[in-house]
Amino acid sequence: MQEKDLELYRIVGKVLRQERLRKDLKFTIFCYENDIATSSLNSIENARAQIYFSNIAKVVRALGLSFEEFGALLDKELPKDFFKEL
């Protein structure tokens, strides 16, 4: 896994975890109620494996976020010009 990819995975996981905690959604209950495998959410939140867009989309929807809202949250966390060097 490339360093840039890993950094993006860490930031995506951080944003999703922060939103889940901000909404006071407990990990196991959140997964159960939204049919999300705990291993998938754990991998996303902790950047332990490659993140699949379908899993991110499922978590974003379960958090009640639009993709525009998620993108705005992500944009706040990403370093300036993050995508410039890709």
BELURMO-V248232 format. One record per residue. N is the residue number from 1. RES is the residue in one small letter. PSI is psi in whole degrees, -180 to 180 (none if undefined). NEAR is the number of other ideal C-beta (glycine too) atoms within 12 Angstrom. Layout:
n: <N & N>
res: <RES & RES>
psi: <PSI & PSI>
near: <NEAR & NEAR>
This chain:
n: <1 & 2 & 3 & 4 & 5 & 6 & 7 & 8 & 9 & 10 & 11 & 12 & 13 & 14 & 15 & 16 & 17 & 18 & 19 & 20 & 21 & 22 & 23 & 24 & 25 & 26 & 27 & 28 & 29 & 30 & 31 & 32 & 33 & 34 & 35 & 36 & 37 & 38 & 39 & 40 & 41 & 42 & 43 & 44 & 45 & 46 & 47 & 48 & 49 & 50 & 51 & 52 & 53 & 54 & 55 & 56 & 57 & 58 & 59 & 60 & 61 & 62 & 63 & 64 & 65 & 66 & 67 & 68 & 69 & 70 & 71 & 72 & 73 & 74 & 75 & 76 & 77 & 78 & 79 & 80 & 81 & 82 & 83 & 84 & 85 & 86>
res: <m & q & e & k & d & l & e & l & y & r & i & v & g & k & v & l & r & q & e & r & l & r & k & d & l & k & f & t & i & f & c & y & e & n & d & i & a & t & s & s & l & n & s & i & e & n & a & r & a & q & i & y & f & s & n & i & a & k & v & v & r & a & l & g & l & s & f & e & e & f & g & a & l & l & d & k & e & l & p & k & d & f & f & k & e & l>
psi: <133 & 153 & -41 & -41 & -46 & -41 & -42 & -44 & -42 & -42 & -41 & -47 & -42 & -46 & -46 & -41 & -45 & -41 & -42 & -45 & -37 & -34 & 6 & 44 & 117 & 139 & -61 & -43 & -43 & -47 & -47 & -48 & -21 & 12 & 48 & 127 & 133 & -34 & -35 & -48 & -38 & -44 & -40 & -52 & -27 & 9 & 47 & -13 & 172 & 137 & 131 & 137 & -38 & -37 & -40 & -46 & -42 & -42 & -43 & -48 & -42 & -29 & -4 & 23 & 147 & 165 & -27 & -43 & -44 & -44 & -40 & -41 & -42 & -42 & -34 & -29 & -26 & 142 & 150 & 143 & 28 & -43 & -3 & -38 & 11 & none>
near: <14 & 11 & 12 & 18 & 17 & 18 & 21 & 26 & 28 & 27 & 28 & 37 & 30 & 23 & 33 & 42 & 27 & 22 & 30 & 32 & 16 & 14 & 16 & 12 & 25 & 15 & 25 & 16 & 16 & 29 & 25 & 15 & 15 & 25 & 15 & 31 & 20 & 20 & 16 & 29 & 36 & 24 & 26 & 40 & 34 & 21 & 24 & 17 & 19 & 18 & 31 & 16 & 14 & 14 & 29 & 31 & 22 & 23 & 38 & 30 & 20 & 27 & 32 & 16 & 25 & 13 & 16 & 11 & 18 & 27 & 17 & 15 & 25 & 28 & 18 & 17 & 23 & 22 & 16 & 10 & 10 & 19 & 13 & 9 & 11 & 12>
